[in-house]
Amino acid sequence: MLILILLPVSFASELNSTEIVSSEAQSDILSSSSDSYIVVDKNEFTIDDGGDVSVTGGTIIMFDDIEYPDPLNIQYSYVDASGITKKYQVQYHEDYSFDPFSFTIRNLAYKGSPYIITVSAVEDDLYDDYLCYGDELSPIQITVNVNQKIVESESYIDVDKNEFTIDDGGDITVSGTIIMFDDIEYPDPLNIEYSYVDASGVTRKYQVQYHEDYSYDPFSFTIRNLKYKGSPYIITIKPVKDDLYDDYLCYGDELLPVQITVNVMSNIDPTPVIPDYEKFTPRGQLFVSPDGDDSNDGSQSNPFLTIQKALDQNSLLGGGYEVVVSSGEYIFDSYYTIRNNVSIVGRGDVKIRNTGDGYIFVLQGVNTVEFKNLMMMDGQSGAISGYNTLNGWRKQ
């Protein structure tokens, strides 16, 4: 619980301990610029857990380093360790005393992140008077870093294992004892709570008893079906602060929580999936060259002129041939449908240009088509399309 002392006391009042200022609204306020501003002696503090912060020297500058001479109500706010936004007021130049404003916040508890104290002018009648002389006052922020308290204790919760690695959907079992001092186990019952955040982001809390019914058995629990969630599970184990714990404190020190880390492995293979294509072993070769002729037989010494003609020949021969294409540019004015297994291999700089408005190749009902060392250009809908294929196609 925070106890706040506001200076001067006669003008300090709490506004609303549960009202929260939205980050959007704060961002809009803080982004404004002005020749007028609020200044304090110190904008950053570092204190120990439970320490106090005194903000002093608060002054309102109108312009050209000239202080505003009249009273003005000042508000300061921050989010406490429980997540509640606290707001308070103090007066600048109280009763025309010309004293700067100041305030003290006491017993700031460690919360894992810095406190951000926002100081701003209260928009009331006094502020309207101020605006006759100065510009809008932008809020300022004060940062308070609170160091975590390290508690040394001879008493502790001892578990058999602090880290686990399991498969997706696996279980873990934890067992432990309570050490009072000098490795002496606490002999009486004690309620133990364990908690963790599950894969859905829900915090789960359960209880189990140590030395249940004076059985002298250690506490133990099993968490089942832990799902992969991208980060380790952190299981926190601590005593339940009830009558049994009060009895324990007659013999041992405060028991600090312990944490257990559970790494759950994903069952998704990170290795890229490579399709299991049927290995293509050509039955023979057909050749294409810019110097060829489609009336030729497609042999190496008498190549075809067009790739389309070589693919027609591949189909007539029942498919399974390798079409070897020499360097040059080859034109398709419409797409060509490949219905038989084939490998099209470029030798040198091979460009296939589409002058139509569709694909270059459409694969239909084929088992394996290979494209190697080919540059396909200007396909308006893409270079390759396919349907009713078995093992698909691949390019190299």
N, C-alpha and C positions, 0 to 999 in steps of 0.2 A: 504494500500500500504506500502511495506517495503522499508525503506531507509537504505542502508548499507554503513558504513564508514570502509574502509579497511586500516590497518596500516602495512607497510608504504604505503602512498597514491600513490606514483609514480609507484609502481609495481602492484597495484590492478587493475584487469580487470575482467569483467563478461564474462563467457564463453558462456553459452547457457541457457537461463532462462526456456526453455520448455523441455530440454532433461531430461529423467528420467532414472536413473540407476536401472536395474532390480534387484529384491531381490535375484535371483539365482546368479547373478554375484557378488553382494555384499557378499553373503554367502561364495562363493568360495574364495574371497579375504580375508575375515576376518578369515577363518578357517586355514590359513597358519600360520606357526610358524617360528620365526627367532631370532637370537641373537641381531639383529639390530631392532630399534624401534623408534617411534615418541613419545615424551613425552610432556605434557602441564601441566601448574600449577594446573588446576582444570578440572575434568571430568564431574561434575554435577552442575547445577544451578537451582535455583527456583526464578522466578521473577514474578512481577505483569503484568497483561494484558497491552500490549503496551510498555513493558520495553525493556532494551538493555542487551546484553551479550558481554563481552570482554574476549576473550581467549588470554592468555599471556603465556610467558615462553616457547614457542614452541621450542623444541630442537630435533636434530637428533642424536641418539646414534648409533655408528657403532658397537662397541663390548667392553666388559669390562668397561662399563660406560664412554667410550671415545667419546667426541662429534665430529661430523663431522665438519671440519673447513671451508669448502668451501660453496659457494652459492648453493641453491637448491630451485626449485619452488614447492610450496605447494598448493594443491587444497583443498577447503572445500565446502561441499554441504549439502543441507537440503531441505525438502519439506515444503513450506510455508502454511499459513492457507487457501489458495485458491486451494491447491493441486498441485501447480507448483513446480517442482524441480529447485532450484537455485544453481548455481555453480560459484565459484570465485577463484581467485588465489592471493597468496601473496608470497614474497620471504624470505627464510631463509638465514641469513648472506648476506644481500643485500650489493652489492659492497664490499664484504669482510670486512664488518663492525663488524662481529662477534656478531651482535645482534640477539637474538632469534626472531622467527616470532611471530606475533600477529595479531589479527583482531577483529573487533567489528561488531556485527549484531544489528541493531536498530529496535525498534518498532515491536517486536514479539507479534502478536495477539494471544489471546486464541483460540485454535482449538479443544479442547476436548481430545487431547492425547499429550504426550510429543514430543518435537522436538528432532530429532536425527541428530546431525551434524557429518558428516563423514569427517575426515581429512586424506589426503593421499598425497603421492609424485606424482608429474607430471612426466610421463615417457617420458623424452626428453633427449637432449644431456647432460644436467647437471646431470640427473639421471644416464645416462650411465657412466659418470665420477665417480659418487659416487660408483657405483657397482664394481669399481676396488678395493675398500677398505672395503665396507660393504655388508651385505646380503640384500635380498629383504626386503623392508619396508612394513610391514602390516599396513593397515589403522587403525585408532583408532576412537572411537565414543564418542561424548559428548552429554549428555542428558540435555535438558532444559525443566523444568516443568513451565508452565505459568498458574498462578492463574486466575480464571475467575473474571472479574470485576462485582461487585454487585452494580447496579445502583438503588439508592433510588429515588422514584418519587411519587408525590401526584396524578399524572395522571395515569389512568390505563383503561384497557378494562375489563368491568364487564359482565360476562355471567351468565345465569340463572342456569347452571348446568355444573360441571367440569368433571363428570364421568358418563358413561352409561354402562349398561349391557344388551345386546340384544341377541336374537336367531340368528342363522346362516341365512343370507339373510335378516335381519331386517333393519329398517331405524332409523335414529336419526334426531332430529330437535333442532337447537341451536339458541338462540336469545340473544342479548346483547346490552349494551349501552357504551358510552364513558364518563368517569368521568374526568373532568379537575382538580378540587381541591375541598376540603371541601364538597365532595359528590354532587357537582354541575355538571349536565350533560352538555356536549358540545352541543350547540343548532343547529349547522350548519351541512351540509352534509360532509361525509368523506367516502372514498373508503376503504373497508376492504377486505383483502385477507385471504383465508383459504386453507390449504394444508395438504395432508396426503399421505402415501404410501399404495397403494391398495394390495389386496391379490396376485397379479401377480408381485409385486415389482416395479410397476410404480408409480412415484410421480405425484399426481393430484393437480392442483392449480386452484382456482376459485376466482372470486370477487363478492362482494355484496356491496350495498351502505347503509350506516347509514344515517338516516334522508333524505331519498331519496326525491328529489324535495321539500326539506324543509317541509316534512310531519310530522316531529317529531316522526316518527315511529322508534323503535329500529331496528338494523339490525337482520336478521334471515336467516338461510339457512337449507336445508334438504339434507342429504346424504342418498341415497337409496341403498338397496341390498348389504349391507356390508357382505362379505363372511368370514367365519372362516379362519384364517391364522396361528394359533398357538401362536400368541403373540398379545398384545393389539394394536389397532390403536391409534396413537398419532396425533391428529389434532391440527395444529398450526395456531393461528389467530393473524394477525398483520395488522397495517395500511399500505396502499399503499403510498409510499413516492412520492407524486405528488404535484401539486399546491394546492389542497385542504388541504393536510397535512401541507404545508407551512403556509397556513392561520390559521390552528389549532394551530401551534406552537407560534402564537402571543398571545395565551391565556393559553395554557397548556404545560406541560413538555413532553419530549419524551415518547412515548407509547411503553412499552415493550410487546413482544409477550406473549400470554397466550396459554396454552396447555390443550386440553381436551382428556381424556382417554376413549376409547371405547373397552370394553371387549365383544367379540363375542363368544358365546357358540357354541361348536361343536354339530352337530346333530347326531354324532356317539355315541351310547350307550357304555360307557367304560366297562360295565359288560360283562364278557365272555358269548358267546351264547351257551346255553346248548340245544342240540337237544331234541325235544319233543318226546321221545320214547314212544311207547305204553307200558303201565305197564304190566309186565310179571307176570302172576299168574299161577304157574304150575298146570297141571292136575293130576300129580302124580310124583313119584320118581323112578329112576332107579339107581342101585348102582354098583360101580366098585371097585375092590380091587386087589392088587398083589397076594392075596391068592384065588381069584375067578376062575371061569371057564366060557368060552363063551358058554358052553352048559347049563348053569344055566338059571334061569328065570329073573335074574337081581334084585331080591328082596334083602332086607337088609341082610337076612339070607343066601341067595344064590346069591352073586354078580357075575357080569361078570368079566372076566380077563382084557379085553381091553376096552378103551374108544370108539374105532371104533364100537365094537359090541353093546355098549349101544346106540350109535347114530343111528345104523341101527334099533334097536328096537324102538327108538323114532320115526323114520320115519314110521315104520310099524303100529305104534299106532296113526299116524296122527299128530305127533308133539305136542309140548307144555309141555314136561316133563322136570323135573329137574334131571340132571345126577350128582350124588354125588360120588366124586372120593376120595378114601382113600389115605393116605400117601404112596409114592412110586414113582418109575420112570417108565414112560410109553413111549414105542418106537413107532414112526411113520416112516415107510420106504418110504412113499409117502404121498402126501397131501390127506386130506379127505374133500369131498364136502358136506357141510351142506345145505340141501334144506328145512328144517322144523324148526319152532321156537323151541328153546331149551335154557336151562340154564345149564352151566357146572360149578360145584361148587367144589373147592378143600377143603378137610378136613385134615388139617395138612400140611406137607411139600410135595407138589405135583409138580413133574417135568415132563414135556412133552418134549421129545427129538426127534428131526428129524434127521434121518440118511440118508435121501435122499438129493436131490439137489433143492427142491422147497419149497413151503410154507407148513405149518402144516395144516391150515384150509383154505378152500376157501368157501365163502358164496355166495349162488346163489338163488335169488328169495325169500329170507326169509324176514319176517317182523321184528322179534326181536331175537337176540342171545345175551346171557349174558355169560361172562367169569368172574369167581370170584376166587381169591386166587389160581392162577395157575402160574407156572413158565415155560415159553416156551423157549426152547433152541435149538441152532444150526440150525435154519431155514435159509437156504442159501439165499433165496430170501426175507426173512421176515417171520413172524409167521402167519399173517392173510392177506388174500386178499378177495376181494368181487366184484360182479357185479350183476346188475339187482336186487339190494336190495330195499326194501321199506323204512323202517325207519332206517336201518343200524344195527350196533352192538355196544355194550358197554362192557367195562371191569371194574372190581372192584378188 
